[in-house]
Amino acid sequence: MEYPFVVIDGDVSSLNTILLAFESQDQFICVGVANSEQKGLDLILERMPALIFLDIDMPGSYGSQTLYYLINELRKYMDKLPEFVVLSRSANYALEGIRNGVLDYILKPIDKNLIHRTLLRFRKESHIKNDTTICFKSYGDYKFIKSNEVMYLKADNNATDFVMKNGNVVGAFKCLKYFQESLPNQFVRIHNSYIVNTDYISRIHFGKSKCTVKNTNSYIPFSKSYRSNVEFIKNKLSKASVLIA
C-alpha cells in the first residue's frame, strides 16, 4: 500500500531533510510541497494526502492556531482527516498538538532518524486500521467481518449493504455516512449511494462515470460531486502501475 504525503514548510533546509528521509521509503509518495498556510490548505484539498508535515513557525503563521485552523477547515471538506506531523523550533505547542491528535511533534533542526521512527509508527497504525474487524450487533446477535474483504458499500434507504469479495451481502442498520466516518482510509465515497474499497477497483471510466470492481461484473457509478475523490483513486492506483498508453 502507498501513502501520499505533503510538506508545508517554508524552510528549505528542513524541507530537504524531510524529503531525504523518504528516499528509502518506497511506500510513501510526495504529492506536493507548500510554503504557506493557504497554499498548504489548497494543496491538501487537491491531492488528498494521508500524511502532512506542517511547520507551525512559518512566516505569517500563528503557531498552534495554524494547526487548529487547518484541521477545522479540512473538516468542512474531508470525511477523514490526514495524519499531521507538527514541526517547530519550540516545544511550547506540543501539548496543543497532542490535544489535536497529531501523529508526532518534531523539533527543529530535524533529525532524519526521527522522521524514520515517525514513518514506522504511521505504517504500523495504518496497517491496524486497514485490517479492521467490523462488528455488526443486533440485539444479542454479533457478526464479524474483515474490512479488507469488503469490496464496496451500497446505501439502502437508512441501511447499508456490505458487498463482500466472496459474493455475500451483509446488511447493517446504519446509514452510509456513519460508515464513511469510521472505516479505514482505503474506503472512499464516490457517490451518494456508494463507498468503494480502492483495493478492489480495476477500471475507472470517466466518460461513463463508473468504476469496475475486480473479479465481478459490477459497475459502480460515481457522481460529479465526488469526482475529486475518484481522481484521487486514479492517481493512487496509477502511481503503483506501469502506464501503457
PLY file of the C-alpha trace (Angstrom):
ply
format ascii 1.0
element vertex 245
property float x
property float y
property float z
element edge 244
property int vertex1
property int vertex2
end_header
0.00 0.00 0.00
1.24 3.52 -0.84
0.77 6.66 1.23
0.73 10.13 -0.38
2.15 12.95 1.75
2.67 16.71 1.53
5.07 19.05 3.28
4.03 22.56 4.34
7.28 24.26 5.31
8.96 27.50 4.23
12.38 26.35 5.50
14.37 24.93 2.56
16.85 23.12 4.82
14.06 21.46 6.78
12.23 20.53 3.59
15.33 18.89 2.13
15.92 16.88 5.30
12.35 15.57 5.23
12.48 14.61 1.55
15.89 12.96 2.05
14.41 10.82 4.83
11.85 9.47 2.36
14.37 8.34 -0.26
14.44 4.80 1.11
10.70 4.72 1.87
9.09 3.28 -1.25
5.60 3.21 0.23
5.47 7.00 0.61
4.93 9.38 -2.31
5.37 13.15 -2.09
2.44 14.72 -3.92
3.35 18.35 -3.25
5.05 20.97 -1.09
3.82 24.40 0.03
5.41 27.33 1.85
2.34 28.97 3.36
-0.80 28.11 5.29
-3.24 28.93 2.48
-1.21 27.20 -0.23
-0.97 24.22 2.07
-4.74 24.07 2.53
-5.33 24.23 -1.23
-2.72 21.54 -1.80
-4.26 19.19 0.75
-7.73 19.53 -0.75
-6.36 18.98 -4.26
-4.08 15.99 -3.55
-5.85 14.36 -0.57
-2.71 13.10 1.23
-2.64 10.56 4.04
0.16 12.35 5.89
1.07 16.04 6.35
4.27 17.59 7.69
3.38 21.06 8.95
5.81 23.75 10.09
3.91 25.96 12.54
6.75 28.53 12.65
6.39 29.68 9.04
6.32 33.46 8.44
2.72 34.60 8.74
1.64 31.52 10.69
0.14 31.60 14.18
1.79 28.69 15.97
-0.71 26.14 17.22
-3.52 28.21 15.69
-2.19 27.27 12.26
-2.78 23.60 13.06
-6.19 24.36 14.59
-7.19 26.42 11.53
-6.16 23.75 9.03
-7.90 20.95 10.90
-11.13 22.92 11.18
-11.04 23.92 7.51
-10.36 20.36 6.36
-13.27 19.05 8.40
-15.57 21.14 6.20
-14.48 19.29 3.06
-12.97 15.93 4.01
-14.66 12.90 5.53
-11.41 11.64 7.02
-8.56 13.87 8.10
-4.96 13.01 7.22
-2.40 12.47 9.96
-0.36 15.55 10.97
3.29 15.70 11.97
3.99 19.12 13.51
7.41 20.75 13.03
8.58 23.55 15.30
11.66 25.19 16.80
9.96 25.16 20.20
8.16 22.62 22.37
5.71 25.34 23.51
2.87 24.00 21.38
3.46 20.27 21.95
0.54 19.95 24.38
-1.76 21.71 21.94
-0.63 19.30 19.25
-1.46 16.32 21.45
-4.92 17.76 22.13
-5.48 17.99 18.38
-4.44 14.36 17.93
-1.28 14.88 15.86
0.77 11.82 14.97
4.04 13.38 16.12
5.69 16.65 17.16
9.27 17.06 15.92
11.64 19.81 16.97
13.93 21.60 14.54
16.63 21.19 13.40
15.13 17.95 12.14
16.86 14.66 12.77
16.32 12.29 9.84
16.16 9.33 12.25
13.15 10.88 14.00
11.37 11.05 10.65
12.06 7.35 10.10
10.59 6.49 13.51
7.50 8.56 12.77
7.00 6.72 9.47
7.33 3.35 11.16
4.68 4.38 13.64
2.43 5.69 10.88
2.71 2.44 8.91
2.02 0.34 11.98
-1.10 2.31 12.88
-2.28 2.37 9.25
-1.87 -1.40 8.97
-4.02 -1.86 12.06
-6.68 0.47 10.65
-6.64 -1.17 7.22
-7.19 -4.61 8.73
-10.08 -3.55 10.91
-12.62 -6.10 12.08
-16.16 -4.75 11.78
-18.74 -5.92 14.30
-22.45 -5.86 13.45
-24.61 -6.01 16.55
-28.33 -6.69 16.53
-29.72 -7.34 19.99
-27.83 -10.47 21.13
-26.53 -11.34 17.66
-22.92 -10.39 16.79
-21.48 -10.75 13.30
-17.82 -10.07 12.46
-16.21 -9.32 9.08
-12.76 -8.13 7.97
-12.75 -4.69 6.32
-10.21 -5.83 3.71
-12.75 -8.39 2.44
-15.36 -5.68 1.71
-15.45 -4.59 -1.95
-17.95 -1.78 -1.60
-20.85 -0.41 0.42
-24.24 0.48 -1.02
-26.87 2.65 0.64
-30.31 1.11 1.09
-32.52 3.86 2.46
-31.33 4.25 6.07
-29.47 0.92 5.99
-26.22 -0.11 4.26
-25.26 -3.27 2.34
-21.66 -4.51 2.61
-20.79 -6.41 -0.58
-18.05 -8.95 0.19
-15.41 -10.41 -2.13
-16.99 -13.88 -1.72
-20.27 -12.53 -3.09
-22.10 -12.37 0.22
-24.02 -9.26 1.22
-24.09 -8.21 4.85
-26.74 -5.69 5.89
-26.32 -3.07 8.60
-28.94 -0.81 10.11
-26.82 2.32 9.85
-26.70 4.97 7.12
-23.76 5.22 4.69
-22.45 8.40 6.30
-21.94 6.56 9.59
-19.52 4.09 7.97
-17.90 6.80 5.85
-16.57 8.36 9.04
-15.38 5.15 10.69
-13.88 2.88 8.00
-10.15 2.65 7.14
-8.53 5.00 4.62
-8.86 2.71 1.59
-12.63 3.25 1.66
-13.61 6.28 -0.42
-17.05 7.70 -1.11
-17.71 8.25 -4.83
-21.48 8.64 -4.90
-24.35 9.44 -2.55
-25.11 5.72 -2.53
-21.65 4.13 -2.75
-18.37 3.81 -0.87
-15.67 1.72 -2.56
-12.68 -0.15 -1.27
-9.96 1.21 -3.59
-8.09 -2.12 -3.38
-10.87 -3.68 -5.48
-11.12 -1.09 -8.28
-9.94 -2.50 -11.63
-11.14 0.23 -14.01
-12.29 3.85 -13.94
-14.27 5.10 -16.93
-14.60 8.89 -16.68
-16.68 9.12 -19.86
-19.35 6.85 -18.43
-18.82 7.95 -14.81
-18.41 4.46 -13.43
-15.87 2.14 -11.81
-15.42 -1.60 -12.31
-14.91 -3.92 -9.35
-12.29 -6.70 -9.60
-13.44 -10.25 -10.40
-17.07 -9.20 -10.82
-19.42 -7.76 -13.42
-20.34 -4.99 -11.02
-20.24 -1.36 -12.14
-20.37 1.37 -9.53
-21.40 4.88 -10.65
-19.69 8.00 -9.39
-21.17 11.49 -9.32
-19.73 14.89 -10.22
-19.78 16.00 -6.59
-17.34 13.19 -5.74
-15.18 13.42 -8.86
-12.19 14.73 -6.86
-12.31 11.53 -4.79
-12.27 9.47 -7.99
-9.31 11.50 -9.27
-7.53 10.68 -6.03
-8.22 6.94 -6.55
-6.96 7.18 -10.15
-3.74 8.92 -9.07
-3.18 6.46 -6.25
-3.63 3.41 -8.48
-1.65 4.94 -11.36
1.41 5.54 -9.18
1.51 1.84 -8.36
1.10 0.77 -12.01
3.04 0.62 -15.27
1.38 3.08 -17.66
0.78 1.80 -21.20
-0.84 4.45 -23.42
0 1
1 2
2 3
3 4
4 5
5 6
6 7
7 8
8 9
9 10
10 11
11 12
12 13
13 14
14 15
15 16
16 17
17 18
18 19
19 20
20 21
21 22
22 23
23 24
24 25
25 26
26 27
27 28
28 29
29 30
30 31
31 32
32 33
33 34
34 35
35 36
36 37
37 38
38 39
39 40
40 41
41 42
42 43
43 44
44 45
45 46
46 47
47 48
48 49
49 50
50 51
51 52
52 53
53 54
54 55
55 56
56 57
57 58
58 59
59 60
60 61
61 62
62 63
63 64
64 65
65 66
66 67
67 68
68 69
69 70
70 71
71 72
72 73
73 74
74 75
75 76
76 77
77 78
78 79
79 80
80 81
81 82
82 83
83 84
84 85
85 86
86 87
87 88
88 89
89 90
90 91
91 92
92 93
93 94
94 95
95 96
96 97
97 98
98 99
99 100
100 101
101 102
102 103
103 104
104 105
105 106
106 107
107 108
108 109
109 110
110 111
111 112
112 113
113 114
114 115
115 116
116 117
117 118
118 119
119 120
120 121
121 122
122 123
123 124
124 125
125 126
126 127
127 128
128 129
129 130
130 131
131 132
132 133
133 134
134 135
135 136
136 137
137 138
138 139
139 140
140 141
141 142
142 143
143 144
144 145
145 146
146 147
147 148
148 149
149 150
150 151
151 152
152 153
153 154
154 155
155 156
156 157
157 158
158 159
159 160
160 161
161 162
162 163
163 164
164 165
165 166
166 167
167 168
168 169
169 170
170 171
171 172
172 173
173 174
174 175
175 176
176 177
177 178
178 179
179 180
180 181
181 182
182 183
183 184
184 185
185 186
186 187
187 188
188 189
189 190
190 191
191 192
192 193
193 194
194 195
195 196
196 197
197 198
198 199
199 200
200 201
201 202
202 203
203 204
204 205
205 206
206 207
207 208
208 209
209 210
210 211
211 212
212 213
213 214
214 215
215 216
216 217
217 218
218 219
219 220
220 221
221 222
222 223
223 224
224 225
225 226
226 227
227 228
228 229
229 230
230 231
231 232
232 233
233 234
234 235
235 236
236 237
237 238
238 239
239 240
240 241
241 242
242 243
243 244
